[in-house]
Amino acid sequence: MRLSAYRFPLLAALLLALSCATASAAEHAIAMYGEPKYGPDFSHFDYANPDAPKGGRLRLSALGSFDSLNPFILKGQGATGLGMIYDTLTVSSADEPFTQYGLLAERIEVPEDRSWVRFTLREQARFHDGEPVTVEDVIYSFNLLREKGHPQYRLYWASVSAVERSGPRSVTFRFEGGQNREMPLIVGSLPVLPRHYWEARDFAQTTLEPPLGSGPYRIESVEPGRRIVYRRVADYWGAELAVNRGRHNFDRIRYAYYRDASVALEAFKGGAFDVRLENIAKNWATAYDVPAAQEGRLKKLETRHSLPAGMQGFFYNTRRPVFQDRTVRRALSYAFDFQWTNKTLFYGAYQRTESFFANSELAAREPISEAERELLAPYREQLPEEVFTQVYQAPSTDGVGLPRRNLRIAARLLDEAGWELREGRRVHGETGRVLRFEILLYNPSFERVVLPFMQNLERLGVEASVRTVDATQYVERMKQFDFDLTVAVIGQSLSPGNEQRQYWGSAAADTPGSRNYAGISDPVVDALIDSLIAAPDREALIHRTRALDRVLLFGHYVIPHYYTDRFRLAYWDRFGRPERMPEYGLPLESTWWAREPEPER
């Protein structure tokens, strides 16, 4: 029997409430798969110390320069650390693969199929000027970022079909395009901007005016291109939330900019800043043997993590005609001698990268499974046979320094691709074009890796040159895909999803500022990304990610480099830190504290 809401309003309202209760659940957190680690009554994250003292300062470094305090647009180069002045609807924990806990939102409601998500804002949430954070601010922020923000937002939120007010403090995001379990977590990471502030300003332009936020820090001072200082907000609205307890302990956090990594290293050893994350193995082995370290004032910390390593490598720009042939790309990979590089330059500190999801269960390091084979079967004629029959192995050598066998393989492949050796130069048999390209770098220390690679290319008759530019120019050239070959890193998480469209999707290939550096535009890759995003459970996600991994690896879009499963940290011994380190991050800015905090001034 059909009931009329007009004739029986109370009964209809009750039935509607019961219907919603069975279709969805309101929680304090949402996990990608399974249940959140922390229950609704948790007091703090395990990797934060709720008794940590407030005060003192933390001095950090950044490379390059900055000319804007608006990090949300393609134009300009935003300053490091700007995320600290903004709060998001939810915040992720660093000791779970992918779980979001309410920050601005006190409740998160999703149906079983995750076709929408509803956030209820905390009544006490405030911007730094005392104005409340409202539903209108959330809707305004989403629309502003999608319409005027960096192109990545349009790609990332492509599945959002509507954003609507659903109550005095509630906002609902609706999704289209099939099942995507990740979308509620993705929109939870939305930075909420103050509508009353930005309506009077041109969001599409760079600015050096400190913007209004709602986060634990505000900008105290700025020296464009040189230094930015953040000051802890003394009356921060969210200080006592469980997700923040024991975090955001420093009164001031300063980032000083250096144009050169070597100069930054010497500045650190001279005491100019406090903590340095070291990513150069030679420096870690030799550069810190200084009196301060011998006296115990400068410490070194090496700790293992469980984060996927992602992919670092030489990325081909396949928009360039010279790199549009897969056989050429494969051939040139034989000129990079990882074993010699690791032994001679890196003190054996690294493992070879052989997956776009290295250091995780997502990596395709075993023979193809039946689930993967079934997923890839419709595309068999469009894929290399190796995808179905082999496990990818990067070229290897004996480490002596002259990889004759590999160079013979490379020469044969170049011959097959039509690049003939004439008077010591590789020339295309039909066009007469010389095989020539430029390698773009921004870190001079990487030249010692590139030069031996170039020597091997020269032995093949390939003309390669290197151009090292400053970090600012490098960023601008990468935004416009203005390079032939470059060193780049694509990080990964344990729950890959929408961001894969930015990395490998066809739409991103022609979108300035995207991270599809290789210019991959392949309908098979697009279909696999869609399948990965729609994975109904963890097991399906693993199989679908491995299938994507195989296709990318045998596409030879990258010459893989190497990775380590450790953080290497050097710091001056004036800080306290929690006993437990999180498994999936290194949140030192938010969880460490000054051992002897300076008095408030």
N, C-alpha and C positions, 0 to 999 in steps of 0.2 A: 504494500500500500504506500502510495506517495504522500508525504506529509508536506503541508504548506507552511513555509516559514512565517508567512503573514498571520495565519490562524493560530499557530503553535510556536511562538518565537522562543520561549524558554526551552522547550523540548528540542527544537531544531538546533539551537545553540549548543545544547548538551551533546547531541549526536555528532555535531561537527567537531566539538572538542575531543570526543572519544575517537573519532575517525583520525584526527591529526595525531593523537597520542599513539595509535597503533601504526601509523605510517611513518612517524619520525620520532626522534628522541633528542631532547635538549641536554647538552653536556657542557662540561667545563673545558673539554679538549676533544680533539679528533685525530685519530691515527690513520695513516694510509691503509694499513692492514692490521688486524688484530685490535688489541685494546691499549690505551695509553698506559705508560709505566706508572704515572703518578695519579692517584685518585683525587676526587673533588676536594678533599680536606688536607691535601699535602701542604707542608709549611714552607718548603724551599727545594730547589733542585739539589741533588746530591753533590754536585760539583761546585756548589757555592757555600760559603761560610756565613751563616746568618749573624755571627758575632764579629765579623770583620769590621775594623774601625773605619770610619770615614775621614777623609782628609788627604793631604799631600798631593803630589803631582806625578804624572807619568809622561815622560818625554819619549816620543817615537819619531821615526823618520819615514820619508816617502821619496820616491824618485821622480824626477821630471819637474813639472810645474803645474799651476792651476790658474784659471782666469775667471772662475765662476763659482757661485754658491748655490747654483741651481743644478743638481745632479740628475734631473729627470728628463733632460732634453738632449738632442743630438749635438746641438751647437755648444762649443766651448769644452773646457776640461774642468770637471767638478773637483773640488777639494776633497782630500781623503777624510773620512770620519763623519761625513754629513748625515749618515744614517742615525747617528746618536741623538740628533735633535728631533727626530720624528718617531712617533709611536705608530704601530700597525694594529690591525684588528686582532691578530694573534701573533704569538711568538713561538718559535720551535725550540725544543730542548736539544742539547748537544750530546746526550747520552742515549738517544733513540734514533733509529734510521730516519723516520719522518713522522713526527707527531707535533701538532700545533696546539698550544694552550692559549686560552683567552687572555688578551692584554687590554686593549680598549673594549673588547667584547667580554661580557661576563658569562654569556650563554651562546652555545653554538648548536643549531638545530639542523639536522639533515634527514631526508627520507632514506629508506633502504637502498633505493637506486641512485642516490646522490644526484638527482636531477636538479636540485636547488640546495641552497644553504641560507639559513637565516641567522644573523648575528644580532644579539641584544646588547646595546652599549651600556657600559657602566655609568651610573648616574653621576659619579664624582669625577669623571674624565674631563680634564681641562687643558686648554692651550696655555702657553706661558703668559698670556695677557689676562688670564682668568676667565675667558669665555669658554662655555661648555662645548665639548665635542658632540656634534649632533648627527642625526641621520642625514640631514642635508649636506653636511660636510663630507660624509662618506660617498654619497651619490655624486656630488660635485667633483671630488678627487678622482673617482673612477673615470668619469666622462672627460675631465680635463687631461688626465694622463693618456687616455686612449686617443683623444683628438689632437692634442698639442704636444704630447710627450714624445720621448724616444720611440722610434718605430718598433722596438722590441715589445712594448706594451700591447700594441695591436696584435702582434703575433701571439703573444703569451695568453691574451684574454680573448682569443678569437671565438671560443666556445660560449662566451657569455652572451645570452640573448636579451636579457633585461635586468635592470637593477631598479628596485622599487621600495618605497616606504611601506612597511607592513605593520607599523605600530609607532607609538610616541618615541620609543628608543630602539626600534627594530628595523633592519634593512634586509631585503631578500635578493639574492643573486640567483637567476635562473639560467640553465645551461641547455645547449642544443648540440646536435651532431653526434648522438649516440652516447654510450656510457663512458664516463671519464671520472674515475674515482678520485683523481687528484684535484679536480677543479675547486672543491670547497676549501682545500688547503691552500691552493694557489691564491684565490681571492682573499683569503685570510691574511696574506702577507702584504695587502694593500697599505701603503703609507697614507694616512689620512691628513690632508692638508686643510688649513683654515680658509673657508670660503670668503669670510669677511676680510681677510688679508689679501688674497690673490685676485679677487674681483677688481681691485683698484690698480693692478699691476699687469704687465705684459708677460705672461708665463713663458712664451716662446722665446724670450730673449735671455741672454746671460745677465747675471747681476752680481755685484759685490756688496749689496745690502744684506746684512744678516737676516734671513727669513724667520718667520714665526713658526714655532713648532710646538709639540706637546710632550717630547721625550725627556729623558733624564738629564740631558745636557743642552745648553744654549751656547751660541758662539760669543766668545768674550772679545777676541781681537783677531784681526786679519792683516797680514802683509801679503798682498797678491803675489803669487808665484814663489813665495819664500816660507811663509809660516802661517799656521792657523791654530788658535787656542780655544778649547772648549771648556766651559765652566759648569760644574754640577749645579743643577737647579735645586736650591735648598728646600723649597716647598713643592717639589715634584709630586704631582697628584698620585702617581702609582708606586711610590717608594715602598709601601708596606704590602703590596701584592705578593703572593707566594712566588710568582715567576720572577720577581725583582729582589726578593729578600736575599741579602748577602752579595748583591751585585751593584755595579756603578758606585765604586767606593772612592775613586780619586776625585778630589775637588777640581783639579784641572788636568786636562789631557792636551798635550801639544804635539803637533806634527811639524817637523822642520823638513824642508825640501832640499834635496841634493840633485845636481845634474848628473853626477857620475857615481856609480856604485862603489868604486874604489875609494873615492873621497869620503863617501858615507861610512865605509868600513873604518877608515882611519879616524874619522870624527867620533865614531862610537868608542873606539879604543882610547880616545882622549877624553872620554866622559861627556861628550856633547849631547848624547841621548842615552836612554836607560836599557832598552831591550832591542835585540836584533834577531830576526828569524833568518837563519843562514841557509841559503839554497845553493851554495857553491861548495862542492866537496873539498876542493883544495884549500879553500879558506878555513873550513871546519877542521881540517887536519893540521894546518900549519899557521894560520894567521893569528890565533889567540894565545900563543905562547909568549905572553908579555908579563912584566913584573906584577901587574894588578891581578892576573890570574894565578900566578905563583903564590901570591900573598892571600888568596882567597876572597879578594874583593870583587873580582869578576868571575862569574860562574858560567859553566856550560851544562846544558840539560838536553839530553837526547831521549825522546819518549816515543814509543810505538803507538800508532793509531790504526783505526779500522776503516778509514775513508777510502773510497775508490780513488785510484790515482788519476783516472781520466787519461787523456792523451796529450803528451808533449811530443812535438816532432817538427820536421821540416814540412810545412803545409804547402802543397802545390796550389797555385791559383789557376783552376781549370778554365777560367774565363779567357786566359791567354791561349792562343792557338797551339803554342809549343807543348802545352801540357794537357791537351784534350785527348791524347792517345794513351790509353791505359798501359799499353806495352812500354811506352817511353817512361811513364811514371815508375813502372816496376823495374825497368832497367836501371834507372838512376839510383834506386834504393840500394843496389849492390855496391855503390861507391862509398857508402857510409860504414866505417869500420868501428862498430860499437865496442868490440872486445879490446881493441888497441886503445880506444879512447878511454874506456873505463879503467883499464890497468894503468895507463900512462898519465892521464890527466886527473882522474877521480879517485885514485887510491882504492879501487875496487868497491866503491861505496854504493853502486847502483845495480838494479836489475833491468834487463831489457824489457821494454814495453812491447807486448804482443797482443794488445786488446785496447779498444776504446774505453773499456771499463775495468782496467787492470786493478789488481789487488781487491777483487770482490768476486762473489759467486755469480755475478752477471757476465763475467768474461767467458767468451767461447773458447775454452782451452781443452775441450774434450771433443771426440767425434760427434757429429751432428746427431741429435736425438730424433726420435720419431715425431715428437711434437713440432720440432723445428722443421723437419723435412716436410711435414704436412702443410705447415704454414707457408713454406717457400715453393712448394710444388707448382702452384699456378704461374709462377714467374720463371720456371726453369729455363725456358728458351731465352730469356732476357739476362740470365746470370751466367758468370763463368762456371764451368763445371767444377772447379776447385771448391766452390762454396759447399757442394754436396759430398765431396770425396776427401777433402783434406782439412787438417787443422792448421791454421796460419802459423808459419814460422818465419820470423824475420831473418834476413841473411846473416850468417855468422862467419867468423874467421878464426884463425889460430892466434890472433892478437900480436903477431910479429910486427905488423905495420905495412906490409905490402901484400894486399889481398889478391894475389894473381888469379886464383880460381874464380873469385867473385867478379873480377874485372873481365874475365873471359866470358862469363855468363852474361854480363851487362852488354858487352860488345856484340854478342850473338843476338840478343834481344833488340838492340838498336838497329842492327842489320835487317832483322825481320820487319821492323817498323819503317824501313825505307831510308834510314839515316846512314849514308855511306861514309867511309873514312877516306878522305882525299887530302893528301899532303898533310896528314896529321890533324885534320879538322873534320868534325862530323857535319856533313852537308846532306840536305834532303835530296834524294835522287831525282825527284820530279821538279821541285821548285828551285833548287839550288840554294835554299835558305840555310844559313849556318845555325847549328844548335847552340844558342846563346841565351843566357838569362842572368838576372841579378838576384842576389840573396839579400833581403832587407833585415837589418838588426837594429836594436836600440841599446843593447848592453855590450860594451866593448869586450867584456870578459868572455863573451861567447865566440869571439873571433878565433880563439885557440881551438875550438871545436870545429868551426867552419873551415879553417884553412887546410887541414889534412883532407877533409872531404873534397875541397876544391882541387887539391893535388891529384886525387884519384879521378875526379872528373876530367882533369886535363889529360891524364893518361888514356882516357877514352876518346879524346878529341873534342870534348865538350868545353865550351868557353863560358865559365861562370865567374862572376865578379861579386864582391861584397860591398854593401853600402851600409855604414853605421850612422844612424841619425839620433838626435836627442829624443827623449821619451814623448815630448809633446808632438813633434813632427811624426813620430811613429804612430801614435794614436790616430792622428788625423788621416794619415795614409791608409791605415787599416780600416777606418770608417768608410773610406771610399774604395776599398779593395785595390789600392794603387801599389801593387807589388807583383813580382813574379813568383818568388819562393820566399818564405819567411819562417822564423821560429815562432810557434804559438803554442798555447796550452788551452785545452778545453777540459775543464774540471767536470766531474760527475758526482751524483749522489747515489745513495742506495735505492732510491725510488725514482728512476728516470721517468720523465713524462713530457709535458708540454714543451719544456725547454729544448727538447730534441729537434723541434721544428726550427728553432733559431739556429741550431748547430748544423743541421744537414738538410733541412726542408727546401723545396723548390721555391716557395714564396720568399724565403729569406735570402736566396742566392742573389736576388736583384734589389734587396732592401738595404740601402746604406746604413751602416751602423750595426747590422746584424753580425752574428758570430759564425755565419756560414762562410768562413774564410776561404775554404776550398772551392766554393761556387758549385756545390753539388746540386744538380737539378735532375732527379731521377724519379719517375713515378713509382718504381718499386720501393725505393727508400721512403717515399712519402707514405705509401701504403703500410709499410712496416712500422713507421712511427705512429700512424693512426691505430694500428693493432696494439702496439705497446701501450699507448695511452688508455685504451679500452680494456686492458687486462683485468679480469674479474677477481683475481687472487694473486698471491705472491708467486706460486708455482708457475702460473701462466706468464706473469711478468718476467720471470727469469728466462723462460724459453723464448719469449718474444724479443727480449733484449739481446739474447745470444744470437738469434737469427739476424737482427739488425747489425750486430757486431761483425758477423761473418761477411755480410754483404759490403760493409764499409771497408773491412780489412782487405778483401780481395778486389775492391775497387782501386786500391793503391792510391788513395788521395793524399796520403801522408807517408813520409819516411819516419817510422817511430823512433823515438829516442830511448828514454830510460826513466826510472822512477825509484823512489824510496818510500818505505812504509813507516817513516819516522819523521817527527818534527825535530829540528835542530835549533836550539835556542840559546843565545848568549845574553846574559843580563848582569847588571851591576847589583851586588848583594845588598839591596836596601828594601826588599819587598817580601811580603808574606803571600802565600798561595795556598789554596785548598789542598787537603791531603789527597783527594781523589781527582784525577784528571778525566775529563769526559772522553768517551771512546771516539766521538765523531767531530771533534773540533778542538780549538785552542783559544778559548775566550779570555785571554789574559787581560784585555782592556776592561772587561766587565766583572772579572772574578778575583783578580789579584788586588792587593792593597799595600799602601805604604806602611812599612813596619814602624816608622816613627813619624806619624802624620804631622805636617806643618800646621801651626795654629791658623785658624781662619783670619783672613785680613780683609 
